């Protein structure tokens, strides 16, 4: 749960920048990769993330929407960039620190505005982790999120910790 709007903006600015790096690593060829048959592909998972900001509409967020799904990695990255930037902008416009403790109902469940924002960020982090596994399976170098990836360690002339 967030107690101040600024703490959400700072946290989500950092988290969305990390997610954007993952989106920017995608290629058109990688979008069909799934962990196993019958599970979400990279494309489906990435679009789910790009569209999940819509849950904040119930909290009064005025979000920029993309104009439909595309099977282009560049379009996916741009859609995510637009929605994440509009989430940050809208948070500063529609929320106050006091409002974060007010109740609301989303998906038929009770939240406060602050706890909804916390759940939203955790949801993004969860699916970003899934994406990093899938892009490795697709043969793409995963960007570092909370530290260097194995390949980034090597680029810096160091051995990745075991």
Secondary structure, DSSP 8 states (H G I E B T S, - for coil): --SSHHHHHHHHHHHHHHHHHHHHH--GGGGG-BSSTTS-BHHHHHHHHHHGGGGGGGGT------SS--S-HHHHHHHHHHHHHHHHHHHHHH--TTGGGSEEEETTEEEEHHHHHHHHHHHHHHHHHHHHHHHHHTT-----SSS--HHHHHHTT-----
